[in-house]
């Protein structure tokens, strides 16, 4: 799902109260972004229902990128309960992203059980 300035509040902030929302800040001209995109989408799809993936084009949505201090792309930020809580900068292989997601979801288990 692509988020815009108009939809970011609902797609990311509000939804992050239900489950972790992973935001991929990217741009079409960014080679590493084009490498990260398919890997992060594949790994998020494997965890559908446990986390949500939202993509933000920093060229089209510079206000959102500025609000969250995105200076390098690709930047991935994880939102939980309305706040950016973790993330990473750079393109990583699918296995590394999968491990990052699994560790993120392991931290969620106590909250889900409570």
The 8 nearest C-alpha neighbors of each residue, nearest first, counted from 0:
[[1, 53, 54, 2, 52, 10, 51, 55],
 [0, 2, 54, 53, 55, 3, 56, 52],
 [3, 1, 7, 55, 6, 54, 53, 0],
 [4, 2, 6, 5, 7, 60, 1, 55],
 [3, 5, 7, 6, 60, 63, 2, 62],
 [4, 6, 3, 7, 8, 2, 9, 10],
 [5, 7, 3, 9, 8, 2, 4, 10],
 [8, 6, 10, 2, 11, 4, 9, 3],
 [7, 9, 12, 6, 11, 10, 13, 5],
 [8, 10, 13, 7, 6, 11, 12, 14],
 [11, 9, 7, 6, 14, 8, 12, 13],
 [10, 12, 14, 7, 9, 8, 15, 13],
 [11, 13, 81, 8, 15, 14, 9, 10],
 [14, 12, 9, 15, 16, 11, 8, 81],
 [13, 15, 11, 16, 17, 12, 10, 9],
 [16, 14, 79, 80, 18, 19, 17, 12],
 [15, 17, 80, 14, 13, 18, 79, 81],
 [18, 16, 15, 14, 19, 80, 13, 79],
 [19, 17, 15, 50, 16, 20, 49, 14],
 [20, 18, 50, 79, 15, 78, 51, 21],
 [19, 21, 51, 78, 15, 77, 50, 52],
 [20, 22, 77, 52, 76, 51, 53, 78],
 [21, 23, 53, 76, 75, 54, 52, 77],
 [22, 24, 75, 54, 55, 25, 74, 53],
 [25, 23, 55, 74, 73, 56, 75, 54],
 [24, 26, 73, 56, 32, 72, 57, 23],
 [27, 25, 56, 29, 28, 57, 58, 32],
 [26, 28, 29, 25, 33, 32, 56, 30],
 [27, 29, 26, 30, 32, 33, 25, 31],
 [30, 28, 32, 26, 27, 31, 33, 25],
 [29, 31, 33, 32, 28, 34, 27, 26],
 [32, 30, 34, 33, 90, 29, 35, 73],
 [33, 31, 35, 73, 29, 34, 30, 25],
 [32, 34, 30, 36, 31, 35, 29, 27],
 [35, 33, 31, 32, 36, 30, 37, 90],
 [36, 34, 90, 32, 38, 33, 37, 39],
 [35, 37, 33, 39, 38, 34, 32, 40],
 [38, 36, 40, 39, 35, 41, 34, 33],
 [39, 37, 93, 41, 35, 40, 36, 42],
 [38, 40, 42, 36, 41, 37, 43, 35],
 [39, 41, 37, 43, 38, 42, 44, 36],
 [42, 40, 38, 44, 39, 43, 37, 45],
 [41, 43, 39, 45, 44, 40, 97, 38],
 [42, 44, 40, 46, 45, 41, 39, 47],
 [43, 45, 47, 41, 46, 42, 40, 39],
 [46, 44, 42, 43, 47, 41, 40, 97],
 [47, 45, 43, 44, 49, 48, 50, 42],
 [48, 46, 44, 49, 45, 50, 43, 51],
 [47, 49, 50, 46, 51, 18, 44, 45],
 [50, 48, 47, 46, 18, 51, 19, 104],
 [51, 49, 19, 18, 48, 20, 47, 46],
 [50, 52, 20, 21, 19, 53, 47, 49],
 [53, 51, 21, 20, 22, 43, 54, 0],
 [52, 54, 22, 0, 1, 21, 23, 2],
 [53, 55, 23, 1, 22, 2, 24, 0],
 [54, 56, 24, 2, 1, 57, 23, 25],
 [55, 57, 25, 26, 59, 58, 60, 24],
 [58, 56, 60, 61, 59, 26, 64, 25],
 [59, 57, 56, 61, 60, 26, 25, 27],
 [58, 60, 56, 57, 61, 3, 55, 26],
 [59, 61, 57, 62, 58, 63, 56, 3],
 [60, 62, 57, 64, 63, 58, 65, 59],
 [61, 63, 65, 60, 64, 66, 4, 57],
 [64, 62, 66, 65, 61, 60, 4, 67],
 [65, 63, 61, 69, 67, 66, 62, 57],
 [64, 66, 68, 62, 63, 67, 61, 69],
 [65, 67, 63, 64, 68, 62, 69, 61],
 [68, 66, 65, 64, 69, 63, 83, 62],
 [69, 67, 65, 66, 70, 64, 63, 71],
 [68, 70, 64, 67, 71, 65, 74, 72],
 [69, 71, 68, 72, 64, 65, 74, 67],
 [72, 70, 69, 73, 74, 88, 89, 24],
 [73, 71, 74, 25, 24, 89, 88, 32],
 [72, 74, 25, 32, 89, 24, 88, 71],
 [73, 75, 88, 72, 24, 87, 23, 89],
 [74, 76, 23, 86, 87, 22, 24, 88],
 [77, 75, 86, 22, 21, 85, 83, 78],
 [76, 78, 21, 85, 83, 86, 20, 84],
 [79, 77, 83, 20, 82, 84, 15, 19],
 [78, 80, 15, 19, 81, 82, 16, 84],
 [81, 79, 16, 15, 82, 78, 12, 13],
 [80, 82, 12, 79, 15, 78, 16, 13],
 [83, 81, 78, 79, 80, 84, 12, 15],
 [82, 84, 78, 77, 85, 76, 79, 81],
 [85, 83, 78, 77, 82, 79, 86, 76],
 [86, 84, 77, 76, 83, 87, 78, 75],
 [85, 87, 76, 75, 77, 88, 84, 74],
 [86, 88, 75, 74, 89, 76, 85, 73],
 [89, 87, 74, 73, 75, 72, 71, 90],
 [90, 88, 73, 74, 91, 72, 87, 31],
 [89, 91, 35, 31, 73, 34, 32, 92],
 [90, 92, 95, 35, 89, 96, 93, 38],
 [93, 91, 95, 94, 96, 38, 90, 35],
 [92, 94, 38, 96, 95, 97, 91, 42],
 [95, 93, 97, 96, 92, 98, 91, 42],
 [96, 94, 98, 97, 93, 92, 91, 99],
 [95, 97, 99, 93, 98, 94, 100, 92],
 [98, 96, 94, 100, 95, 99, 42, 93],
 [97, 99, 101, 95, 96, 100, 102, 94],
 [98, 100, 96, 102, 97, 101, 103, 95],
 [101, 99, 103, 97, 98, 102, 104, 96],
 [102, 100, 98, 104, 103, 99, 97, 105],
 [103, 101, 105, 99, 104, 100, 98, 106],
 [102, 104, 100, 101, 106, 105, 99, 107],
 [103, 105, 107, 101, 106, 102, 100, 108],
 [106, 104, 102, 107, 108, 103, 101, 109],
 [105, 107, 104, 103, 108, 102, 109, 110],
 [106, 108, 104, 105, 110, 109, 111, 103],
 [107, 109, 111, 105, 110, 106, 112, 104],
 [110, 108, 112, 111, 107, 113, 106, 105],
 [111, 109, 113, 107, 108, 112, 106, 105],
 [110, 112, 108, 109, 113, 107, 106, 18],
 [113, 111, 109, 110, 108, 107, 106, 105],
 [112, 110, 111, 109, 108, 107, 106, 17]]
